[in-house]
């Protein structure tokens, strides 16, 4: 297979509606993961600031922060599983296109 032999095969897979859907879902899962990381960082910063302003409420603030972070992490792990499943489906589609093209 030449240097450019892969690109027509990739274009055939991605131009199909299924390929674009898989690509969009994979990008979406990646964006969810980055958003969750930013959210947990903001949550932790706000909790530390709250504890600095009102130290006697530190225990309640910490408990609320841990519960919220756990919920965000659970959703993030779900997004990562979705992303891995999509990657497997895209790889299978590429193998199928390669077999159809005779490579």
C-alpha positions in Angstrom: 0.0 0.0 0.0 1.4 3.4 -1.0 1.7 6.5 1.2 -1.7 7.8 0.1 -3.5 4.4 -0.2 -4.9 4.8 3.3 -6.6 8.1 2.7 -9.2 7.1 0.1 -10.2 4.1 2.4 -10.5 6.4 5.4 -12.6 8.9 3.4 -14.9 6.1 2.3 -15.5 5.1 5.9 -15.8 8.6 7.3 -18.1 10.0 4.6 -20.6 7.3 5.3 -23.2 8.4 7.9 -22.1 5.8 10.4 -18.5 6.9 10.2 -19.4 10.5 10.9 -21.6 9.5 13.7 -18.8 7.4 15.3 -16.4 10.3 14.9 -18.7 12.8 16.4 -19.5 10.6 19.4 -15.9 10.0 20.0 -15.1 13.7 19.9 -18.1 14.3 22.2 -16.8 11.8 24.8 -13.4 13.5 24.7 -15.0 16.9 25.3 -17.0 15.5 28.2 -13.8 14.2 29.8 -12.1 17.6 29.5 -15.2 19.4 30.8 -15.3 17.1 33.8 -11.7 17.7 34.6 -12.3 21.5 34.5 -15.4 21.1 36.6 -13.7 19.1 39.3 -10.8 21.6 39.4 -13.3 24.5 39.8 -15.2 22.5 42.4 -12.0 21.8 44.5 -10.9 25.5 44.2 -14.3 26.7 45.4 -14.3 24.3 48.3 -10.8 25.4 49.4 -11.9 29.0 49.2 -15.0 28.3 51.2 -13.1 26.5 53.9 -10.6 29.4 54.1 -13.5 31.9 54.5 -15.4 29.8 57.0 -13.2 27.1 58.7 -16.0 25.9 61.0 -18.0 24.7 58.0 -15.0 22.8 56.6 -16.5 19.3 57.2 -19.8 20.0 55.5 -18.0 21.7 52.5 -15.6 18.8 52.2 -18.5 16.2 52.2 -20.4 18.1 49.6 -17.3 18.5 47.5 -16.5 14.7 47.6 -20.1 13.8 46.7 -20.1 16.2 43.7 -16.7 15.1 42.6 -17.8 11.4 42.7 -20.8 12.1 40.6 -18.7 14.0 38.0 -16.1 11.1 38.0 -18.9 8.5 37.4 -20.1 10.4 34.4 -16.6 10.8 33.1 -15.9 7.1 33.4 -19.1 6.4 31.5 -17.9 8.8 28.7 -14.5 7.0 28.5 -16.2 3.7 28.1 -18.4 5.1 25.3 -15.2 6.5 23.7 -13.4 3.1 23.8 -16.4 1.3 22.4 -16.6 3.8 19.6 -12.9 3.4 18.9 -13.4 -0.4 18.5 -16.3 0.1 16.1 -14.3 2.6 14.0 -11.4 0.2 13.9 -13.7 -2.6 12.7 -15.2 -0.3 10.1 -11.7 0.5 8.8 -10.7 -3.2 8.6 -13.9 -3.9 6.7 -13.2 -1.1 4.2 -9.6 -2.3 3.8 -10.9 -5.8 3.1 -13.4 -4.4 0.6 -10.7 -2.4 -1.1 -8.4 -5.4 -1.4 -5.6 -4.1 0.8 
